[in-house]
């Protein structure tokens, strides 16, 4: 498996505070089948100048520690970029890290008050030469019953990432149902851990892989846990999934029945 959304890099994020804690987490994810991992510390207009140099410095320190211990796991740097409806155009020019140096960027929004113009933001992101991946898409409740918005986001070429914890029902019931609706219709491009620690925000990627193998297929699980992630690492563009035209009501009926 390849994990493309994690908060393992020490001292620069809301994950580990020491390099020893980062190494402990890396050893755990390695033992559970991860061969490559992208660190995605948070980046927004309030902290981008504060964290950039420290992020690179600590990444290099951790890379040396990984090599010294022959951990045999490939690590890469990226960011989870916070965008809003007003300042996103300036953020897109402000020195964040793309995922593993590729054209892909991981973006997030305010969960309580997400922008109403997310398709426009995705469009502008593409115009700037990036391919947007929406982090933990299951958290945005306005998408749960908004087929038009979901369609528009996917039509703009954006990809959806879902957290492993949601797949195994460690999140809310509604998020879990929406995640499984997206799985059923193969609208997810990536499942990632979003791991922060070994206590409150754990790894779970191996457990989620087993669930998807059972609910969908091994081939689909391999696609969204490994093959699509390889496209990021190799900087290869691939199309985002799309909703079939004019069949949205039938597709969403399964999800809506679950909510009753």
C-alpha positions, 0 to 999 in steps of 0.5 A: 500500500501507498499512503498519500495523506499523513501527518507523521513529520515531527514538530511542524504539524499536529502530529508527532513532536519528536523524531523518535515518535515519527520513527515509531509511526513509520515502523508501524505503518511499514509493518502493516504493508506500507511501502511508500508514504507522503507526509502532508503537514497542514499549510494555509495562509496563516502559517505557510511562511512559518513552516516551510523551512522547518518542514524541509529541514525536519523531512531531511532529518527524518529521511536520514534516520530512515536510511540509517535504520534501513527501514526500507520505506520510501518517504516523500513530502507534500502539504495538505493545503487549506483553501477558502472561497476568497483567498485561494488564488493567492494561496496557489502562488505561495510556496506549498509542497505538491505531493511528492513533487508532482502536479497533484496537490491535496486540498481541504476546506472548512468543514462547517462552512465550506465554500460554495464555489468548490468546482470553481476552485478546482477549475482555477487550481487546474488552470494553475497547473495542478491537479486537486485532490479533495482530502477526506471528502466524506467530511463535507456533509453538503456533498452527501445529498448534493449530486450536482455539486459532486458531479461538478467537482468531478467534471472539473478533474478533481479527485476524491480522497477518503480516510481509512477510519471512515471506511471501517466506521471509526467516524460518524454514521453518516460519513461512513454511509457516504463513503460506502456510497462512493465506494459502491459507485467507484467515485473514490480515487484514493484512500489514505490514513490521515494518521496523526498518532497511535492514540486518537488518530490511528493508521487503519489503512490495512483494515480499510484495505480488507474492507474494500477487498470484501465490499468491492474487489481486490482489483479495485482496492489495489487501484485506490490504495496503491496504483493511483498513488503510484500515478502521483509519485510518477507524476502521471495524469489520470482521469478522475471518476465521473458520475454517469449522465442523468442517472444521479437519482438512481445512483443516490437512491441507495444512499438516501434509503440508508439515511431513512 
